[in-house]
Amino acid sequence: MPRLTADVELCQGYGNCTTTASDVYDVDDDGKVVLLRQIIDDADRSRVEEATRSCPVNALRVLDR
């Protein structure tokens, strides 16, 4: 199953990722991305990859284990 990573140092808190995958990504009070899940089902991959691509600073990744 795919694994998610987030580079909190790169994150600027745009929150684009939460629009498509609010069950996977959130933004904390400091404006940084929070992973709500680190492993996703293959069924969610397309949607989560779309959310990942929406990050303007490329702070998010979907990796194959």
C-alpha positions as CSV (number, residue, x, y, z in Angstrom):
1,M,0.0,0.0,0.0
2,P,1.2,3.5,-0.7
3,R,2.9,5.5,2.1
4,L,2.6,9.3,2.5
5,T,5.3,11.8,3.5
6,A,5.1,15.5,4.2
7,D,7.9,18.0,4.4
8,V,6.7,20.3,7.2
9,E,9.6,22.7,6.6
10,L,8.5,23.3,3.0
11,C,4.8,23.6,3.8
12,Q,3.4,27.1,3.6
13,G,-0.1,26.2,4.8
14,Y,-2.0,26.8,1.6
15,G,-4.3,24.0,2.5
16,N,-5.0,22.9,-1.1
17,C,-4.4,19.3,-0.1
18,T,-7.3,19.4,2.3
19,T,-9.8,20.3,-0.4
20,T,-9.4,17.0,-2.1
21,A,-8.3,14.8,0.8
22,S,-9.5,16.2,4.1
23,D,-9.5,12.7,5.6
24,V,-5.8,12.4,4.9
25,Y,-4.4,15.9,5.2
26,D,-5.1,18.8,7.6
27,V,-3.4,22.0,8.5
28,D,-2.5,22.7,12.2
29,D,-2.7,26.0,14.1
30,D,0.8,26.9,12.9
31,G,-0.2,26.6,9.3
32,K,1.7,23.3,8.7
33,V,0.4,20.2,7.1
34,V,-0.6,17.3,9.3
35,L,-0.9,13.7,8.0
36,L,-4.0,12.1,9.4
37,R,-2.9,8.8,7.8
38,Q,0.5,7.7,6.6
39,I,-0.7,4.6,4.8
40,I,-3.5,4.8,2.2
41,D,-5.5,2.1,0.4
42,D,-4.9,1.6,-3.3
43,A,-8.5,2.7,-3.8
44,D,-7.7,6.2,-2.4
45,R,-4.4,6.6,-4.3
46,S,-5.8,8.6,-7.3
47,R,-7.6,11.1,-5.1
48,V,-4.6,11.5,-2.7
49,E,-2.2,11.9,-5.6
50,E,-4.4,14.7,-6.9
51,A,-4.3,16.4,-3.5
52,T,-0.5,15.9,-3.5
53,R,-0.1,17.5,-6.9
54,S,-2.2,20.5,-5.7
55,C,0.6,21.5,-3.2
56,P,2.3,24.6,-4.8
57,V,5.5,24.0,-2.9
58,N,5.7,20.2,-3.5
59,A,5.8,19.3,0.2
60,L,3.8,16.1,-0.2
61,R,4.7,12.7,-1.6
62,V,3.0,9.4,-2.3
63,L,5.5,6.6,-2.1
64,D,5.3,2.9,-2.9
65,R,6.4,0.9,0.0
